[in-house]
């Protein structure tokens, strides 16, 4: 249904790094502009001039970047708050939807009694454990923020921590453009090489060491297997050296940043995610769209995403992850069945479905 009442939307986000929350916003905007709403995107950082920022500019929406920031931590915080305040006051939006940034909108909402929608892209316990958590409690008590969680388990955790009712919290997942992944699962022979793939920034929370250790056990039993690691980050060199020290460098391929994720997944057999914490894994859903079986740690939103299409293992469980990888490597039919179920389940996360949910909430 076309939205007949034209509104002024402000979408606020911390930065335009090429990550899940930023891609979600870009996909959402690509659909919202079709309904002739007046839209501005406020970015609390400089223009990165990357593929994502250029894609947003092509959509024709207004984008306001904060290009100048002090090197002093406290001065920078004040500058950012003033910048956000000026944008809101000058644009006078009907609806404000915030992503990633929490502190600035909390302060603004409390001072100006302004209402926000906020998509929480992290696990709620990380906000609750923040020393500024009392801001959120005040805001919710005064109903100045409507939280949007990515999964049912995220909503349940949020309600338990902040003592809120389920009916006061929205659940809307991050979307995926399913038609970008047209390949169907293929039933392979047992003798064929098995390609495991993981797409994640090299950060402590992604726990690449767990994956490397599990793969070491896997390839000691399964000779015809490889592990492809896509992504970059501060621990890239450290994980590469660790892999070399374990003597499996010939089996692990470090790809760095990969732009063509659909192409990479089309050449892969199993997606593996080893994170210690994950509110929602967009790449996991993309793997499902590509018809891949999935293996993931049982944390955060991945407990909702991985159902009869893969295997969940305990966090930091090397043996459990190795057994899951070995089990799928040895059983092509099980990989095929999981892949077919992935293709079926991913329809829940289609862009069209998620946009309809956001329109229902925001419009």
Number of C-alpha atoms within 10 A of each C-alpha: 6 8 14 10 9 12 17 15 21 24 20 24 20 20 22 24 16 14 14 16 24 19 19 18 21 20 21 19 20 17 15 18 14 11 14 14 16 16 21 21 23 22 21 24 17 15 17 14 11 11 12 17 18 12 14 20 12 10 14 13 16 14 18 18 18 18 10 12 16 12 8 8 10 10 11 14 15 13 17 19 16 14 17 19 15 12 17 17 9 8 13 13 17 16 17 21 22 25 22 16 17 18 15 18 24 23 16 18 19 17 9 9 14 17 21 22 20 22 23 22 20 19 23 21 14 10 17 16 10 9 8 13 15 12 16 20 16 14 20 16 12 13 16 18 23 18 21 24 28 24 23 18 19 25 26 16 17 23 17 14 14 16 10 16 12 14 8 13 17 21 18 21 28 25 26 26 16 19 11 13 20 12 17 15 20 16 13 15 11 13 11 11 15 22 18 23 24 23 26 22 21 21 16 13 12 18 20 23 17 21 21 23 19 23 27 21 17 22 19 11 13 18 12 14 19 21 26 19 23 20 17 18 13 11 14 17 12 12 18 15 13 16 19 13 10 11 11 19 15 10 18 20 15 16 12 17 15 14 12 8 17 18 14 16 26 17 13 21 26 26 25 26 26 29 24 18 20 21 20 26 22 23 20 25 29 25 30 33 30 31 32 32 29 31 25 24 24 22 21 24 23 25 21 15 25 22 15 14 25 25 22 21 20 15 18 18 15 21 17 17 29 21 16 21 25 20 16 22 26 16 13 20 15 17 26 22 19 25 29 21 20 29 25 14 19 22 18 14 23 19 22 17 15 20 22 15 16 17 15 10 13 14 15
